[in-house]
Amino acid sequence: MATRAEAGKVDRPLFPLEIRVARPRPAAFALVFALLAFGAAPPVRALAQTVHHGVAPTPDGEIGYEILGVRGAAVPVIAVNGGPGLSHVYMVQNDLWARVARKRLVVLYDQRGTGASRHMRPGAAQTLEAQVADLEAVRATLKLDKVALVGDSFGGFVSMAYAAAHPEHVARLVLSDSPPPAMKDMVHLLPQSFPDVEAADAEEQKGLSPDAAARASLRNHFRMIFYSPARRDAYMARMGDLGYEPAVGRAMSKAIAGVDMTEQVKRFTGFPTLVLSGRYDMNVAPLTAWNIAHLIPGAKLEFFEESSHLPSYEEPVKYQRVLEAFLDAP
């Protein structure tokens, strides 16, 4: 999501990519779904599955991960969360990944500077290259030769960068409500769709410290990324601390503002790609998914008709069906 510092507002994480369509401002990317702590309910990882935790060593510190399911013939999944500045906890607010893990290994990890990966060495880089190296460290630590990457929101940007750098380890690529390969091409419609929420957000931030303002802005941002008010309220009522680190979000957003991977993704021919989008995602508008799918040779495109930015939460049954059909295809 793009930050709004230039308008007197604070950066938000990219998950809610706040890029203004009429006038993109690449320097203002505080990406999309850096949510904050609301309630105290624990994440949902249910279905009586054991969750295994571990760390992948890197020169900058340890990257914490968790594993669901067991190794088998099915291609393993590494789910790459949104942000930047957000842990993976927002992705386990329902039992989707536990269900997917009935048939395969599923790995979720926290990006550097957040959650279980919070303790990086002083001065550790916050760059796209570092994000790619961390993802590679997780894969290598788990000795997974080829994986299916499921990149959610900003995680799609990281997944595209990883696939460009390490195509030999990518079996399949899924980009779920992902930003485009160049942030300048983002289609972001929240200001046009929710002027009332945006105005209230600006008013609420007055007099707050930068971090307090960032958390307030995220709260309000979250109000705008659901199709269903009932599902929005249910999600927000139960989520606990989602591990939002505003400083990480600001640094990463600045680092990726000028990145353009358009030419690289045009050469994604060594693995199948699936592009997913909520039909009513005003944060990363469906035109973005359409454009990505038409850049990548042979990419499949699926819209979720009762979802905004989080189809994995708003339509989990269909999401699982579409995802598994793609992962299991010959």
HELIX and SHEET records of a PDB file:
HELIX    1   1 ALA A    5  ALA A    7  5                                   3    
HELIX    2   2 HIS A   88  VAL A   92  5                                   5    
HELIX    3   3 LEU A   96  VAL A  100  1                                   5    
HELIX    4   4 GLY A  115  SER A  117  5                                   3    
HELIX    5   5 LEU A  128  THR A  141  1                                  14    
HELIX    6   6 PHE A  154  ALA A  165  1                                  12    
HELIX    7   7 PRO A  167  HIS A  169  5                                   3    
HELIX    8   8 MET A  183  ASP A  185  5                                   3    
HELIX    9   9 LEU A  190  SER A  193  1                                   4    
HELIX   10  10 PRO A  195  GLN A  205  1                                  11    
HELIX   11  11 PRO A  210  PHE A  222  1                                  13    
HELIX   12  12 PRO A  229  ARG A  238  1                                  10    
HELIX   13  13 PRO A  246  ILE A  256  1                                  11    
HELIX   14  14 THR A  262  VAL A  265  1                                   4    
HELIX   15  15 PRO A  286  LEU A  295  1                                  10    
HELIX   16  16 PRO A  311  GLU A  314  1                                   4    
HELIX   17  17 PRO A  316  ASP A  328  1                                  13    
SHEET    1   A 8 HIS A  52  THR A  58  0                                        
SHEET    2   A 8 GLY A  61  LEU A  68 -1                                        
SHEET    3   A 8 VAL A 106  TYR A 109 -1                                        
SHEET    4   A 8 VAL A  77  VAL A  80  1                                        
SHEET    5   A 8 VAL A 147  ASP A 152  1                                        
SHEET    6   A 8 VAL A 170  SER A 176  1                                        
SHEET    7   A 8 THR A 273  GLY A 278  1                                        
SHEET    8   A 8 LYS A 300  PHE A 304  1                                        
END                                                                             
